[in-house]
């Protein structure tokens, strides 16, 4: 058949490191070097780009199939970006407050920096919640 032996395809960190090491090589060469190829009966090498690219996506931890982490309803996920509204308000959505376990009536101290806003949770008396 062939003098090239099939290697087990790399996955995870090994795959990411090998792709990084291969630098400016073509996608096909990277896939081949990482083990994403087969040989036909006629000895023709076929690079399996789809498996290679899917393995890269998995290794990077990117979720493309939209599976909800909490098993709850679909909908938008928190983007960790907000926009100043037309009335100059900033609105932090329920996705963030739920994720932090905040309740109605929780109090925060606002500290303004040059290009940032810090929210520090305090109790109703103004005492830092972390100090309790």
N, C-alpha and C positions, 0 to 999 in steps of 0.2 A: 504493500500500500504506500505508505509515506515514511520518510525518515524523521518527520516531526512528530513528537509525542504530544498528545493532548494533555494540557495541564488543567487542574481544577480551577474554575473561574474564581477570581478574587472577589471578596465582598467586604463591606464595612470599612474600617480604618485602613486595612491593607490595600484595598482598592483605591481609596482616596490618595494614599501616599504614593502608590505606583503611578497614578495619573499625574500627580504633581511632579514626580521624578522624570516623567517622560516629556515634560515641558511643552515644546512647540511641535511635537509629532502630530500627525493627522489623527482625526477621530478613529479612523479604521485601524491605524497602527496601534493606538492606545488600546482599543478593544481587543485586538489580536494579542498584544503583549500581556493583557490582563486575563487571557484565557477564554475570551468570548468568541470562539470560532469552532467550526466543525469541518471535517473533510468528507467529501462525498465519496462514493464507491470508485469514482474515476480519479480520485486524488486531488480534486479541485477544492481549494480552501474557501469556506464561506464564513464571513464575519457576521456575527449576530448582533447588530447594532441595537436592536430593540431591547434585548436582554441586558446589554451593557449599559445603555442609558437608564433603564429601570433600576439596575443595581446601583448606579451613581445617585439616582434620586433617593433610593432607600438609604444609602450610606450617608447622605446629607441630612436625612431625617425629614424630608419634605413630604407632606401629606397632600396628594392630589385627588384622592377619591372621595373627599368630603365626609369621611366618617366622623360623626360627632363624638367628642371625647367623653361627654357625660351621659351618653345614651339618651339625651333629651331631644327636644324638638330641634329642627334645623334652624335656619336663620343666619343672621350675620354674626361674625365673630368679632371680638374686640380687636381693634387695630392699633391701640395705644397711641392714637393721634386724635386730637380734637381741633375744631376750627372755631374761631371767634364768630359768634352769630351777628346778625345785622343790628341787634340791640346792644352789642358789645359784651354780651354775656358769654361765659364759658360753661358748657354743660358737660358734666361727667355722667355718662350713661350707666344704666342699671347693671350692665355686664361687668363693669369695674367694681361697683359697690358690692355686688353679690360675690364676686371673686374674693374680695377682701373680708367678707362676712360682716359688712356694715349694716347697722340697723337705723331705723327712723329715729332722729333725735341725737345721733352721734355728733360730737362737736370736734371741730378742727381749728387749729391755729394756722393762719396763713402767713408765710414769710416770703417776701419778694426779693429775688436776686436780680442781677443785671439782665439775664436772659432766661430765668427760670422761676417757677413758683413751687414752693415746698408746702405741703399740707402735713401737719403733725397732729395726730389724734390726741385729744385731751379729754378729761372727764368734764362733767357739767360745771365743776368748780374751777376749771382752768388748769388742773394738774396734769402733767404729761402722763398719758396712759401707759407708757413703758416703764415709768418709775414706780408704779403701784405694785 
